[in-house]
Amino acid sequence: MWFIYRKSPLGIVAKESMKVILGVYTSIDEAKKVMNSLSKFLLPKLSIIELKPENTDRFASLDPDITDIIKQQKCLERECYILVGSWSSE
């Protein structure tokens, strides 16, 4: 379980998540290479998701800093892929 801490008007808020962003990549081959390497060591289900303008909000709910990375790498102007790890709650 991952925890994200945010400052709010009422103080610091902790949000728990069963998903984590493991990386942002500009090529599908690079993302697959990292996914194959991590799958040997990590237990979560790993998936590669193509970043599109309509699904950026979904990733911001997992990690609020991802929007800065998306802007920095100019992911909305070219192909980018996000590697996500997820655990079931069982």
C-alpha positions, -999 to +999 in steps of 0.1 A: +000+000+000+013+034-010+005+066+009+004+101-007+006+131+016-010+164+006-013+197+024-048+210+027-065+239+045-072+215+073-037+201+076-019+172+060-041+145+044-029+109+038-044+091+008-039+054+004-036+037-029-031+002-043-015+016-074+018+033-081+034+050-111+068+033-116+080+054-146+073+075-176+089+065-209+090+079-244+093+046-262+072+014-258+103-007-261+120+011-232+088+007-210+086-030-219+123-035-210+119-019-176+086-038-170+103-072-177+132-063-154+109-052-126+086-082-129+114-104-116+115-084-083+081-069-077+049-087-069+023-062-083+006-066-116+025-043-140+009-026-170+020-001-196-006+026-205-002+050-233-005+086-221-032+106-239-046+140-230-079+125-220-064+102-194-039+125-176-063+132-148-064+095-139-027+095-133-027+128-113-049+110-088-022+084-083+007+109-080+001+146-080+037+153-092+032+133-124+017+164-141+050+182-138+069+152-153+044+151-182+049+187-189+087+185-185+090+155-210+064+171-233+044+139-233+013+155-247+032+164-278+047+130-285+042+094-275+047+086-238+039+055-218+034+051-181+044+020-162+018+013-134+020-013-107-012-024-089-020-047-061-054-063-053-069-056-019-072-093-011 
